[in-house]
């Protein structure tokens, strides 16, 4: 049986734990993917959407664990990348 991850109260504590711990001995099944956005966003746009579509987008974003505007941006980036 694997160990439970400790509750860490600061970034410094987390960095120290990860630097020293053997993570293969811990249960990581409850973790979820977190995406960090490092590129600056320098343009804002306005898009009108039907209420039904916006509700669906917000619902899917919530399931994915991201803000709905980031969810839309990710979908647009995928659509452009996949068309290349």
Order of alpha helices (4+ residues) and beta strands (2+ residues): alpha-alpha-alpha
